[in-house]
Amino acid sequence: MKKKECPGCAMNVDATERVCPICSYEFPRPTPWLQWVAVLLVVVMFLILVLI
């Protein structure tokens, strides 16, 4: 099971949790546009490396 650290209390919680069960910290949800920007940057960097 994948874990992530809560920035509020430093406990390891399940990676699928949206709220820390210890301190009730709400983990930010990744936004779809940010994921698309990251994918686009990887593709552009790959194309630059291939064309050079």
mmCIF entry with sequence, helices, sheets and N, C-alpha, C, O atoms, coordinates in Angstrom:
data_MODEL
# 
_entry.id   MODEL 
# 
_entity.id                         1 
_entity.type                       polymer 
_entity.pdbx_number_of_molecules   1 
# 
_entity_poly.entity_id                      1 
_entity_poly.type                           'polypeptide(L)' 
_entity_poly.nstd_linkage                   no 
_entity_poly.nstd_monomer                   no 
_entity_poly.pdbx_seq_one_letter_code       MKKKECPGCAMNVDATERVCPICSYEFPRPTPWLQWVAVLLVVVMFLILVLI 
_entity_poly.pdbx_seq_one_letter_code_can   MKKKECPGCAMNVDATERVCPICSYEFPRPTPWLQWVAVLLVVVMFLILVLI 
_entity_poly.pdbx_strand_id                 A 
# 
loop_
_entity_poly_seq.entity_id 
_entity_poly_seq.num 
_entity_poly_seq.mon_id 
_entity_poly_seq.hetero 
1 1  MET n 
1 2  LYS n 
1 3  LYS n 
1 4  LYS n 
1 5  GLU n 
1 6  CYS n 
1 7  PRO n 
1 8  GLY n 
1 9  CYS n 
1 10 ALA n 
1 11 MET n 
1 12 ASN n 
1 13 VAL n 
1 14 ASP n 
1 15 ALA n 
1 16 THR n 
1 17 GLU n 
1 18 ARG n 
1 19 VAL n 
1 20 CYS n 
1 21 PRO n 
1 22 ILE n 
1 23 CYS n 
1 24 SER n 
1 25 TYR n 
1 26 GLU n 
1 27 PHE n 
1 28 PRO n 
1 29 ARG n 
1 30 PRO n 
1 31 THR n 
1 32 PRO n 
1 33 TRP n 
1 34 LEU n 
1 35 GLN n 
1 36 TRP n 
1 37 VAL n 
1 38 ALA n 
1 39 VAL n 
1 40 LEU n 
1 41 LEU n 
1 42 VAL n 
1 43 VAL n 
1 44 VAL n 
1 45 MET n 
1 46 PHE n 
1 47 LEU n 
1 48 ILE n 
1 49 LEU n 
1 50 VAL n 
1 51 LEU n 
1 52 ILE n 
# 
_struct_asym.id          A 
_struct_asym.entity_id   1 
# 
_struct_conf.conf_type_id            HELX_P 
_struct_conf.id                      HELX_P1 
_struct_conf.pdbx_PDB_helix_id       AA1 
_struct_conf.beg_label_comp_id       PRO 
_struct_conf.beg_label_asym_id       A 
_struct_conf.beg_label_seq_id        32 
_struct_conf.pdbx_beg_PDB_ins_code   ? 
_struct_conf.end_label_comp_id       LEU 
_struct_conf.end_label_asym_id       A 
_struct_conf.end_label_seq_id        51 
_struct_conf.pdbx_end_PDB_ins_code   ? 
_struct_conf.beg_auth_comp_id        PRO 
_struct_conf.beg_auth_asym_id        A 
_struct_conf.beg_auth_seq_id         32 
_struct_conf.end_auth_comp_id        LEU 
_struct_conf.end_auth_asym_id        A 
_struct_conf.end_auth_seq_id         51 
_struct_conf.pdbx_PDB_helix_class    1 
_struct_conf.details                 ? 
_struct_conf.pdbx_PDB_helix_length   20 
# 
_struct_conf_type.id          HELX_P 
_struct_conf_type.criteria    ? 
_struct_conf_type.reference   ? 
# 
_struct_sheet.id               AA1 
_struct_sheet.type             ? 
_struct_sheet.number_strands   2 
_struct_sheet.details          ? 
# 
_struct_sheet_order.sheet_id     AA1 
_struct_sheet_order.range_id_1   1 
_struct_sheet_order.range_id_2   2 
_struct_sheet_order.offset       ? 
_struct_sheet_order.sense        anti-parallel 
# 
loop_
_struct_sheet_range.sheet_id 
_struct_sheet_range.id 
_struct_sheet_range.beg_label_comp_id 
_struct_sheet_range.beg_label_asym_id 
_struct_sheet_range.beg_label_seq_id 
_struct_sheet_range.pdbx_beg_PDB_ins_code 
_struct_sheet_range.end_label_comp_id 
_struct_sheet_range.end_label_asym_id 
_struct_sheet_range.end_label_seq_id 
_struct_sheet_range.pdbx_end_PDB_ins_code 
_struct_sheet_range.beg_auth_comp_id 
_struct_sheet_range.beg_auth_asym_id 
_struct_sheet_range.beg_auth_seq_id 
_struct_sheet_range.end_auth_comp_id 
_struct_sheet_range.end_auth_asym_id 
_struct_sheet_range.end_auth_seq_id 
AA1 1 LYS A 3  ? GLU A 5  ? LYS A 3  GLU A 5  
AA1 2 ASN A 12 ? ASP A 14 ? ASN A 12 ASP A 14 
# 
loop_
_atom_site.group_PDB 
_atom_site.id 
_atom_site.type_symbol 
_atom_site.label_atom_id 
_atom_site.label_alt_id 
_atom_site.label_comp_id 
_atom_site.label_asym_id 
_atom_site.label_entity_id 
_atom_site.label_seq_id 
_atom_site.pdbx_PDB_ins_code 
_atom_site.Cartn_x 
_atom_site.Cartn_y 
_atom_site.Cartn_z 
_atom_site.occupancy 
_atom_site.B_iso_or_equiv 
_atom_site.pdbx_formal_charge 
_atom_site.auth_seq_id 
_atom_site.auth_comp_id 
_atom_site.auth_asym_id 
_atom_site.auth_atom_id 
_atom_site.pdbx_PDB_model_num 
ATOM 1   N N  . MET A 1 1  ? 0.838  -1.168 0.000   1.00 0.00 ? 1  MET A N  1 
ATOM 2   C CA . MET A 1 1  ? 0.000  0.000  0.000   1.00 0.00 ? 1  MET A CA 1 
ATOM 3   C C  . MET A 1 1  ? 0.895  1.247  0.000   1.00 0.00 ? 1  MET A C  1 
ATOM 4   O O  . MET A 1 1  ? 1.825  1.357  0.799   1.00 0.00 ? 1  MET A O  1 
ATOM 5   N N  . LYS A 1 2  ? 0.598  2.178  -0.905  1.00 0.00 ? 2  LYS A N  1 
ATOM 6   C CA . LYS A 1 2  ? 1.393  3.383  -1.037  1.00 0.00 ? 2  LYS A CA 1 
ATOM 7   C C  . LYS A 1 2  ? 1.003  4.388  0.039   1.00 0.00 ? 2  LYS A C  1 
ATOM 8   O O  . LYS A 1 2  ? -0.178 4.561  0.341   1.00 0.00 ? 2  LYS A O  1 
ATOM 9   N N  . LYS A 1 3  ? 1.993  5.042  0.608   1.00 0.00 ? 3  LYS A N  1 
ATOM 10  C CA . LYS A 1 3  ? 1.772  6.001  1.690   1.00 0.00 ? 3  LYS A CA 1 
ATOM 11  C C  . LYS A 1 3  ? 2.247  7.377  1.271   1.00 0.00 ? 3  LYS A C  1 
ATOM 12  O O  . LYS A 1 3  ? 3.084  7.514  0.379   1.00 0.00 ? 3  LYS A O  1 
ATOM 13  N N  . LYS A 1 4  ? 1.703  8.399  1.926   1.00 0.00 ? 4  LYS A N  1 
ATOM 14  C CA . LYS A 1 4  ? 2.193  9.762  1.770   1.00 0.00 ? 4  LYS A CA 1 
ATOM 15  C C  . LYS A 1 4  ? 2.237  10.407 3.145   1.00 0.00 ? 4  LYS A C  1 
ATOM 16  O O  . LYS A 1 4  ? 1.507  10.018 4.056   1.00 0.00 ? 4  LYS A O  1 
ATOM 17  N N  . GLU A 1 5  ? 3.109  11.403 3.279   1.00 0.00 ? 5  GLU A N  1 
ATOM 18  C CA . GLU A 1 5  ? 3.273  12.062 4.567   1.00 0.00 ? 5  GLU A CA 1 
ATOM 19  C C  . GLU A 1 5  ? 2.361  13.281 4.653   1.00 0.00 ? 5  GLU A C  1 
ATOM 20  O O  . GLU A 1 5  ? 2.283  14.085 3.724   1.00 0.00 ? 5  GLU A O  1 
ATOM 21  N N  . CYS A 1 6  ? 1.692  13.399 5.757   1.00 0.00 ? 6  CYS A N  1 
ATOM 22  C CA . CYS A 1 6  ? 0.828  14.548 5.997   1.00 0.00 ? 6  CYS A CA 1 
ATOM 23  C C  . CYS A 1 6  ? 1.686  15.738 6.412   1.00 0.00 ? 6  CYS A C  1 
ATOM 24  O O  . CYS A 1 6  ? 2.472  15.625 7.353   1.00 0.00 ? 6  CYS A O  1 
ATOM 25  N N  . PRO A 1 7  ? 1.552  16.885 5.725   1.00 0.00 ? 7  PRO A N  1 
ATOM 26  C CA . PRO A 1 7  ? 2.345  18.055 6.119   1.00 0.00 ? 7  PRO A CA 1 
ATOM 27  C C  . PRO A 1 7  ? 1.856  18.688 7.423   1.00 0.00 ? 7  PRO A C  1 
ATOM 28  O O  . PRO A 1 7  ? 2.566  19.498 8.019   1.00 0.00 ? 7  PRO A O  1 
ATOM 29  N N  . GLY A 1 8  ? 0.670  18.333 7.863   1.00 0.00 ? 8  GLY A N  1 
ATOM 30  C CA . GLY A 1 8  ? 0.130  18.902 9.093   1.00 0.00 ? 8  GLY A CA 1 
ATOM 31  C C  . GLY A 1 8  ? 0.648  18.232 10.355  1.00 0.00 ? 8  GLY A C  1 
ATOM 32  O O  . GLY A 1 8  ? 0.924  18.903 11.350  1.00 0.00 ? 8  GLY A O  1 
ATOM 33  N N  . CYS A 1 9  ? 0.783  16.889 10.317  1.00 0.00 ? 9  CYS A N  1 
ATOM 34  C CA . CYS A 1 9  ? 1.185  16.167 11.528  1.00 0.00 ? 9  CYS A CA 1 
ATOM 35  C C  . CYS A 1 9  ? 2.357  15.213 11.296  1.00 0.00 ? 9  CYS A C  1 
ATOM 36  O O  . CYS A 1 9  ? 2.816  14.567 12.237  1.00 0.00 ? 9  CYS A O  1 
ATOM 37  N N  . ALA A 1 10 ? 2.844  15.114 10.069  1.00 0.00 ? 10 ALA A N  1 
ATOM 38  C CA . ALA A 1 10 ? 3.995  14.289 9.698   1.00 0.00 ? 10 ALA A CA 1 
ATOM 39  C C  . ALA A 1 10 ? 3.748  12.787 9.847   1.00 0.00 ? 10 ALA A C  1 
ATOM 40  O O  . ALA A 1 10 ? 4.702  12.014 9.945   1.00 0.00 ? 10 ALA A O  1 
ATOM 41  N N  . MET A 1 11 ? 2.493  12.368 9.865   1.00 0.00 ? 11 MET A N  1 
ATOM 42  C CA . MET A 1 11 ? 2.179  10.945 9.927   1.00 0.00 ? 11 MET A CA 1 
ATOM 43  C C  . MET A 1 11 ? 2.057  10.401 8.510   1.00 0.00 ? 11 MET A C  1 
ATOM 44  O O  . MET A 1 11 ? 1.673  11.126 7.592   1.00 0.00 ? 11 MET A O  1 
ATOM 45  N N  . ASN A 1 12 ? 2.384  9.126  8.333   1.00 0.00 ? 12 ASN A N  1 
ATOM 46  C CA . ASN A 1 12 ? 2.206  8.476  7.043   1.00 0.00 ? 12 ASN A CA 1 
ATOM 47  C C  . ASN A 1 12 ? 0.777  7.949  6.962   1.00 0.00 ? 12 ASN A C  1 
ATOM 48  O O  . ASN A 1 12 ? 0.325  7.189  7.818   1.00 0.00 ? 12 ASN A O  1 
ATOM 49  N N  . VAL A 1 13 ? 0.080  8.375  5.909   1.00 0.00 ? 13 VAL A N  1 
ATOM 50  C CA . VAL A 1 13 ? -1.294 7.947  5.698   1.00 0.00 ? 13 VAL A CA 1 
ATOM 51  C C  . VAL A 1 13 ? -1.402 7.302  4.328   1.00 0.00 ? 13 VAL A C  1 
ATOM 52  O O  . VAL A 1 13 ? -0.511 7.449  3.492   1.00 0.00 ? 13 VAL A O  1 
ATOM 53  N N  . ASP A 1 14 ? -2.486 6.593  4.102   1.00 0.00 ? 14 ASP A N  1 
ATOM 54  C CA . ASP A 1 14 ? -2.720 5.947  2.817   1.00 0.00 ? 14 ASP A CA 1 
ATOM 55  C C  . ASP A 1 14 ? -2.739 7.012  1.710   1.00 0.00 ? 14 ASP A C  1 
ATOM 56  O O  . ASP A 1 14 ? -3.300 8.092  1.895   1.00 0.00 ? 14 ASP A O  1 
ATOM 57  N N  . ALA A 1 15 ? -2.133 6.708  0.577   1.00 0.00 ? 15 ALA A N  1 
ATOM 58  C CA . ALA A 1 15 ? -2.014 7.676  -0.511  1.00 0.00 ? 15 ALA A CA 1 
ATOM 59  C C  . ALA A 1 15 ? -3.349 8.048  -1.125  1.00 0.00 ? 15 ALA A C  1 
ATOM 60  O O  . ALA A 1 15 ? -3.453 9.083  -1.782  1.00 0.00 ? 15 ALA A O  1 
ATOM 61  N N  . THR A 1 16 ? -4.374 7.232  -0.928  1.00 0.00 ? 16 THR A N  1 
ATOM 62  C CA . THR A 1 16 ? -5.680 7.541  -1.495  1.00 0.00 ? 16 THR A CA 1 
ATOM 63  C C  . THR A 1 16 ? -6.533 8.427  -0.594  1.00 0.00 ? 16 THR A C  1 
ATOM 64  O O  . THR A 1 16 ? -7.599 8.882  -1.010  1.00 0.00 ? 16 THR A O  1 
ATOM 65  N N  . GLU A 1 17 ? -6.084 8.676  0.628   1.00 0.00 ? 17 GLU A N  1 
ATOM 66  C CA . GLU A 1 17 ? -6.843 9.511  1.558   1.00 0.00 ? 17 GLU A CA 1 
ATOM 67  C C  . GLU A 1 17 ? -6.855 10.962 1.083   1.00 0.00 ? 17 GLU A C  1 
ATOM 68  O O  . GLU A 1 17 ? -5.846 11.478 0.601   1.00 0.00 ? 17 GLU A O  1 
ATOM 69  N N  . ARG A 1 18 ? -7.996 11.605 1.223   1.00 0.00 ? 18 ARG A N  1 
ATOM 70  C CA . ARG A 1 18 ? -8.115 13.025 0.870   1.00 0.00 ? 18 ARG A CA 1 
ATOM 71  C C  . ARG A 1 18 ? -8.020 13.904 2.108   1.00 0.00 ? 18 ARG A C  1 
ATOM 72  O O  . ARG A 1 18 ? -7.723 15.095 2.009   1.00 0.00 ? 18 ARG A O  1 
ATOM 73  N N  . VAL A 1 19 ? -8.276 13.311 3.283   1.00 0.00 ? 19 VAL A N  1 
ATOM 74  C CA . VAL A 1 19 ? -8.207 14.021 4.553   1.00 0.00 ? 19 VAL A CA 1 
ATOM 75  C C  . VAL A 1 19 ? -7.411 13.161 5.525   1.00 0.00 ? 19 VAL A C  1 
ATOM 76  O O  . VAL A 1 19 ? -7.635 11.955 5.618   1.00 0.00 ? 19 VAL A O  1 
ATOM 77  N N  . CYS A 1 20 ? -6.483 13.779 6.246   1.00 0.00 ? 20 CYS A N  1 
ATOM 78  C CA . CYS A 1 20 ? -5.688 13.047 7.238   1.00 0.00 ? 20 CYS A CA 1 
ATOM 79  C C  . CYS A 1 20 ? -6.594 12.631 8.393   1.00 0.00 ? 20 CYS A C  1 
ATOM 80  O O  . CYS A 1 20 ? -7.293 13.471 8.960   1.00 0.00 ? 20 CYS A O  1 
ATOM 81  N N  . PRO A 1 21 ? -6.592 11.338 8.752   1.00 0.00 ? 21 PRO A N  1 
ATOM 82  C CA . PRO A 1 21 ? -7.447 10.884 9.862   1.00 0.00 ? 21 PRO A CA 1 
ATOM 83  C C  . PRO A 1 21 ? -6.942 11.352 11.229  1.00 0.00 ? 21 PRO A C  1 
ATOM 84  O O  . PRO A 1 21 ? -7.685 11.288 12.208  1.00 0.00 ? 21 PRO A O  1 
ATOM 85  N N  . ILE A 1 22 ? -5.708 11.815 11.312  1.00 0.00 ? 22 ILE A N  1 
ATOM 86  C CA . ILE A 1 22 ? -5.136 12.248 12.586  1.00 0.00 ? 22 ILE A CA 1 
ATOM 87  C C  . ILE A 1 22 ? -5.457 13.723 12.872  1.00 0.00 ? 22 ILE A C  1 
ATOM 88  O O  . ILE A 1 22 ? -6.006 14.059 13.922  1.00 0.00 ? 22 ILE A O  1 
ATOM 89  N N  . CYS A 1 23 ? -5.098 14.606 11.905  1.00 0.00 ? 23 CYS A N  1 
ATOM 90  C CA . CYS A 1 23 ? -5.219 16.050 12.149  1.00 0.00 ? 23 CYS A CA 1 
ATOM 91  C C  . CYS A 1 23 ? -6.262 16.733 11.259  1.00 0.00 ? 23 CYS A C  1 
ATOM 92  O O  . CYS A 1 23 ? -6.468 17.941 11.372  1.00 0.00 ? 23 CYS A O  1 
ATOM 93  N N  . SER A 1 24 ? -6.915 15.984 10.389  1.00 0.00 ? 24 SER A N  1 
ATOM 94  C CA . SER A 1 24 ? -7.950 16.495 9.479   1.00 0.00 ? 24 SER A CA 1 
ATOM 95  C C  . SER A 1 24 ? -7.418 17.449 8.417   1.00 0.00 ? 24 SER A C  1 
ATOM 96  O O  . SER A 1 24 ? -8.162 18.278 7.893   1.00 0.00 ? 24 SER A O  1 
ATOM 97  N N  . TYR A 1 25 ? -6.128 17.331 8.100   1.00 0.00 ? 25 TYR A N  1 
ATOM 98  C CA . TYR A 1 25 ? -5.559 18.135 7.012   1.00 0.00 ? 25 TYR A CA 1 
ATOM 99  C C  . TYR A 1 25 ? -6.151 17.659 5.693   1.00 0.00 ? 25 TYR A C  1 
ATOM 100 O O  . TYR A 1 25 ? -6.186 16.456 5.433   1.00 0.00 ? 25 TYR A O  1 
ATOM 101 N N  . GLU A 1 26 ? -6.620 18.588 4.850   1.00 0.00 ? 26 GLU A N  1 
ATOM 102 C CA . GLU A 1 26 ? -7.184 18.239 3.554   1.00 0.00 ? 26 GLU A CA 1 
ATOM 103 C C  . GLU A 1 26 ? -6.091 18.327 2.501   1.00 0.00 ? 26 GLU A C  1 
ATOM 104 O O  . GLU A 1 26 ? -5.550 19.404 2.249   1.00 0.00 ? 26 GLU A O  1 
ATOM 105 N N  . PHE A 1 27 ? -5.769 17.197 1.887   1.00 0.00 ? 27 PHE A N  1 
ATOM 106 C CA . PHE A 1 27 ? -4.759 17.158 0.838   1.00 0.00 ? 27 PHE A CA 1 
ATOM 107 C C  . PHE A 1 27 ? -5.307 17.817 -0.424  1.00 0.00 ? 27 PHE A C  1 
ATOM 108 O O  . PHE A 1 27 ? -6.450 17.561 -0.803  1.00 0.00 ? 27 PHE A O  1 
ATOM 109 N N  . PRO A 1 28 ? -4.512 18.659 -1.080  1.00 0.00 ? 28 PRO A N  1 
ATOM 110 C CA . PRO A 1 28 ? -5.000 19.287 -2.308  1.00 0.00 ? 28 PRO A CA 1 
ATOM 111 C C  . PRO A 1 28 ? -5.144 18.256 -3.419  1.00 0.00 ? 28 PRO A C  1 
ATOM 112 O O  . PRO A 1 28 ? -4.301 17.374 -3.579  1.00 0.00 ? 28 PRO A O  1 
ATOM 113 N N  . ARG A 1 29 ? -6.222 18.381 -4.183  1.00 0.00 ? 29 ARG A N  1 
ATOM 114 C CA . ARG A 1 29 ? -6.429 17.467 -5.304  1.00 0.00 ? 29 ARG A CA 1 
ATOM 115 C C  . ARG A 1 29 ? -5.665 17.985 -6.504  1.00 0.00 ? 29 ARG A C  1 
ATOM 116 O O  . ARG A 1 29 ? -5.682 19.186 -6.773  1.00 0.00 ? 29 ARG A O  1 
ATOM 117 N N  . PRO A 1 30 ? -4.988 17.095 -7.238  1.00 0.00 ? 30 PRO A N  1 
ATOM 118 C CA . PRO A 1 30 ? -4.281 17.552 -8.432  1.00 0.00 ? 30 PRO A CA 1 
ATOM 119 C C  . PRO A 1 30 ? -5.280 18.025 -9.486  1.00 0.00 ? 30 PRO A C  1 
ATOM 120 O O  . PRO A 1 30 ? -6.311 17.393 -9.719  1.00 0.00 ? 30 PRO A O  1 
ATOM 121 N N  . THR A 1 31 ? -4.953 19.133 -10.105 1.00 0.00 ? 31 THR A N  1 
ATOM 122 C CA . THR A 1 31 ? -5.849 19.670 -11.121 1.00 0.00 ? 31 THR A CA 1 
ATOM 123 C C  . THR A 1 31 ? -5.493 19.073 -12.479 1.00 0.00 ? 31 THR A C  1 
ATOM 124 O O  . THR A 1 31 ? -4.315 18.868 -12.772 1.00 0.00 ? 31 THR A O  1 
ATOM 125 N N  . PRO A 1 32 ? -6.486 18.794 -13.304 1.00 0.00 ? 32 PRO A N  1 
ATOM 126 C CA . PRO A 1 32 ? -6.230 18.175 -14.608 1.00 0.00 ? 32 PRO A CA 1 
ATOM 127 C C  . PRO A 1 32 ? -5.359 19.034 -15.513 1.00 0.00 ? 32 PRO A C  1 
ATOM 128 O O  . PRO A 1 32 ? -4.541 18.492 -16.256 1.00 0.00 ? 32 PRO A O  1 
ATOM 129 N N  . TRP A 1 33 ? -5.505 20.342 -15.476 1.00 0.00 ? 33 TRP A N  1 
ATOM 130 C CA . TRP A 1 33 ? -4.716 21.188 -16.368 1.00 0.00 ? 33 TRP A CA 1 
ATOM 131 C C  . TRP A 1 33 ? -3.236 21.127 -15.998 1.00 0.00 ? 33 TRP A C  1 
ATOM 132 O O  . TRP A 1 33 ? -2.378 21.218 -16.875 1.00 0.00 ? 33 TRP A O  1 
ATOM 133 N N  . LEU A 1 34 ? -2.931 20.976 -14.726 1.00 0.00 ? 34 LEU A N  1 
ATOM 134 C CA . LEU A 1 34 ? -1.537 20.878 -14.303 1.00 0.00 ? 34 LEU A CA 1 
ATOM 135 C C  . LEU A 1 34 ? -0.908 19.588 -14.819 1.00 0.00 ? 34 LEU A C  1 
ATOM 136 O O  . LEU A 1 34 ? 0.260  19.583 -15.208 1.00 0.00 ? 34 LEU A O  1 
ATOM 137 N N  . GLN A 1 35 ? -1.663 18.500 -14.825 1.00 0.00 ? 35 GLN A N  1 
ATOM 138 C CA . GLN A 1 35 ? -1.160 17.239 -15.362 1.00 0.00 ? 35 GLN A CA 1 
ATOM 139 C C  . GLN A 1 35 ? -0.909 17.360 -16.864 1.00 0.00 ? 35 GLN A C  1 
ATOM 140 O O  . GLN A 1 35 ? 0.090  16.845 -17.366 1.00 0.00 ? 35 GLN A O  1 
ATOM 141 N N  . TRP A 1 36 ? -1.799 18.030 -17.580 1.00 0.00 ? 36 TRP A N  1 
ATOM 142 C CA . TRP A 1 36 ? -1.610 18.215 -19.028 1.00 0.00 ? 36 TRP A CA 1 
ATOM 143 C C  . TRP A 1 36 ? -0.402 19.085 -19.323 1.00 0.00 ? 36 TRP A C  1 
ATOM 144 O O  . TRP A 1 36 ? 0.317  18.823 -20.288 1.00 0.00 ? 36 TRP A O  1 
ATOM 145 N N  . VAL A 1 37 ? -0.159 20.106 -18.524 1.00 0.00 ? 37 VAL A N  1 
ATOM 146 C CA . VAL A 1 37 ? 1.015  20.957 -18.714 1.00 0.00 ? 37 VAL A CA 1 
ATOM 147 C C  . VAL A 1 37 ? 2.284  20.144 -18.503 1.00 0.00 ? 37 VAL A C  1 
ATOM 148 O O  . VAL A 1 37 ? 3.244  20.292 -19.259 1.00 0.00 ? 37 VAL A O  1 
ATOM 149 N N  . ALA A 1 38 ? 2.301  19.295 -17.493 1.00 0.00 ? 38 ALA A N  1 
ATOM 150 C CA . ALA A 1 38 ? 3.475  18.463 -17.235 1.00 0.00 ? 38 ALA A CA 1 
ATOM 151 C C  . ALA A 1 38 ? 3.726  17.503 -18.388 1.00 0.00 ? 38 ALA A C  1 
ATOM 152 O O  . ALA A 1 38 ? 4.871  17.332 -18.805 1.00 0.00 ? 38 ALA A O  1 
ATOM 153 N N  . VAL A 1 39 ? 2.683  16.876 -18.907 1.00 0.00 ? 39 VAL A N  1 
ATOM 154 C CA . VAL A 1 39 ? 2.838  15.963 -20.038 1.00 0.00 ? 39 VAL A CA 1 
ATOM 155 C C  . VAL A 1 39 ? 3.329  16.715 -21.260 1.00 0.00 ? 39 VAL A C  1 
ATOM 156 O O  . VAL A 1 39 ? 4.205  16.231 -21.976 1.00 0.00 ? 39 VAL A O  1 
ATOM 157 N N  . LEU A 1 40 ? 2.775  17.892 -21.506 1.00 0.00 ? 40 LEU A N  1 
ATOM 158 C CA . LEU A 1 40 ? 3.189  18.698 -22.647 1.00 0.00 ? 40 LEU A CA 1 
ATOM 159 C C  . LEU A 1 40 ? 4.661  19.097 -22.543 1.00 0.00 ? 40 LEU A C  1 
ATOM 160 O O  . LEU A 1 40 ? 5.381  19.067 -23.541 1.00 0.00 ? 40 LEU A O  1 
ATOM 161 N N  . LEU A 1 41 ? 5.107  19.465 -21.359 1.00 0.00 ? 41 LEU A N  1 
ATOM 162 C CA . LEU A 1 41 ? 6.517  19.823 -21.177 1.00 0.00 ? 41 LEU A CA 1 
ATOM 163 C C  . LEU A 1 41 ? 7.444  18.636 -21.436 1.00 0.00 ? 41 LEU A C  1 
ATOM 164 O O  . LEU A 1 41 ? 8.511  18.801 -22.027 1.00 0.00 ? 41 LEU A O  1 
ATOM 165 N N  . VAL A 1 42 ? 7.049  17.458 -21.003 1.00 0.00 ? 42 VAL A N  1 
ATOM 166 C CA . VAL A 1 42 ? 7.867  16.262 -21.250 1.00 0.00 ? 42 VAL A CA 1 
ATOM 167 C C  . VAL A 1 42 ? 7.951  15.981 -22.743 1.00 0.00 ? 42 VAL A C  1 
ATOM 168 O O  . VAL A 1 42 ? 9.021  15.649 -23.253 1.00 0.00 ? 42 VAL A O  1 
ATOM 169 N N  . VAL A 1 43 ? 6.834  16.112 -23.446 1.00 0.00 ? 43 VAL A N  1 
ATOM 170 C CA . VAL A 1 43 ? 6.824  15.871 -24.889 1.00 0.00 ? 43 VAL A CA 1 
ATOM 171 C C  . VAL A 1 43 ? 7.697  16.887 -25.610 1.00 0.00 ? 43 VAL A C  1 
ATOM 172 O O  . VAL A 1 43 ? 8.454  16.523 -26.510 1.00 0.00 ? 43 VAL A O  1 
ATOM 173 N N  . VAL A 1 44 ? 7.603  18.146 -25.230 1.00 0.00 ? 44 VAL A N  1 
ATOM 174 C CA . VAL A 1 44 ? 8.416  19.188 -25.864 1.00 0.00 ? 44 VAL A CA 1 
ATOM 175 C C  . VAL A 1 44 ? 9.899  18.939 -25.604 1.00 0.00 ? 44 VAL A C  1 
ATOM 176 O O  . VAL A 1 44 ? 10.716 19.070 -26.515 1.00 0.00 ? 44 VAL A O  1 
ATOM 177 N N  . MET A 1 45 ? 10.246 18.587 -24.390 1.00 0.00 ? 45 MET A N  1 
ATOM 178 C CA . MET A 1 45 ? 11.658 18.312 -24.083 1.00 0.00 ? 45 MET A CA 1 
ATOM 179 C C  . MET A 1 45 ? 12.158 17.111 -24.875 1.00 0.00 ? 45 MET A C  1 
ATOM 180 O O  . MET A 1 45 ? 13.293 17.108 -25.353 1.00 0.00 ? 45 MET A O  1 
ATOM 181 N N  . PHE A 1 46 ? 11.313 16.089 -25.015 1.00 0.00 ? 46 PHE A N  1 
ATOM 182 C CA . PHE A 1 46 ? 11.710 14.920 -25.795 1.00 0.00 ? 46 PHE A CA 1 
ATOM 183 C C  . PHE A 1 46 ? 11.941 15.295 -27.255 1.00 0.00 ? 46 PHE A C  1 
ATOM 184 O O  . PHE A 1 46 ? 12.919 14.859 -27.861 1.00 0.00 ? 46 PHE A O  1 
ATOM 185 N N  . LEU A 1 47 ? 11.051 16.095 -27.817 1.00 0.00 ? 47 LEU A N  1 
ATOM 186 C CA . LEU A 1 47 ? 11.202 16.508 -29.206 1.00 0.00 ? 47 LEU A CA 1 
ATOM 187 C C  . LEU A 1 47 ? 12.460 17.360 -29.404 1.00 0.00 ? 47 LEU A C  1 
ATOM 188 O O  . LEU A 1 47 ? 13.141 17.236 -30.423 1.00 0.00 ? 47 LEU A O  1 
ATOM 189 N N  . ILE A 1 48 ? 12.759 18.199 -28.459 1.00 0.00 ? 48 ILE A N  1 
ATOM 190 C CA . ILE A 1 48 ? 13.980 19.014 -28.560 1.00 0.00 ? 48 ILE A CA 1 
ATOM 191 C C  . ILE A 1 48 ? 15.214 18.120 -28.537 1.00 0.00 ? 48 ILE A C  1 
ATOM 192 O O  . ILE A 1 48 ? 16.149 18.342 -29.305 1.00 0.00 ? 48 ILE A O  1 
ATOM 193 N N  . LEU A 1 49 ? 15.229 17.119 -27.672 1.00 0.00 ? 49 LEU A N  1 
ATOM 194 C CA . LEU A 1 49 ? 16.377 16.204 -27.603 1.00 0.00 ? 49 LEU A CA 1 
ATOM 195 C C  . LEU A 1 49 ? 16.509 15.381 -28.869 1.00 0.00 ? 49 LEU A C  1 
ATOM 196 O O  . LEU A 1 49 ? 17.629 15.104 -29.300 1.00 0.00 ? 49 LEU A O  1 
ATOM 197 N N  . VAL A 1 50 ? 15.418 14.987 -29.471 1.00 0.00 ? 50 VAL A N  1 
ATOM 198 C CA . VAL A 1 50 ? 15.458 14.161 -30.686 1.00 0.00 ? 50 VAL A CA 1 
ATOM 199 C C  . VAL A 1 50 ? 15.912 14.993 -31.883 1.00 0.00 ? 50 VAL A C  1 
ATOM 200 O O  . VAL A 1 50 ? 16.655 14.501 -32.732 1.00 0.00 ? 50 VAL A O  1 
ATOM 201 N N  . LEU A 1 51 ? 15.479 16.230 -31.953 1.00 0.00 ? 51 LEU A N  1 
ATOM 202 C CA . LEU A 1 51 ? 15.794 17.074 -33.110 1.00 0.00 ? 51 LEU A CA 1 
ATOM 203 C C  . LEU A 1 51 ? 17.183 17.669 -33.064 1.00 0.00 ? 51 LEU A C  1 
ATOM 204 O O  . LEU A 1 51 ? 17.685 18.134 -34.088 1.00 0.00 ? 51 LEU A O  1 
ATOM 205 N N  . ILE A 1 52 ? 17.813 17.667 -31.912 1.00 0.00 ? 52 ILE A N  1 
ATOM 206 C CA . ILE A 1 52 ? 19.176 18.226 -31.805 1.00 0.00 ? 52 ILE A CA 1 
ATOM 207 C C  . ILE A 1 52 ? 20.213 17.249 -32.244 1.00 0.00 ? 52 ILE A C  1 
ATOM 208 O O  . ILE A 1 52 ? 21.404 17.559 -32.217 1.00 0.00 ? 52 ILE A O  1 
# 
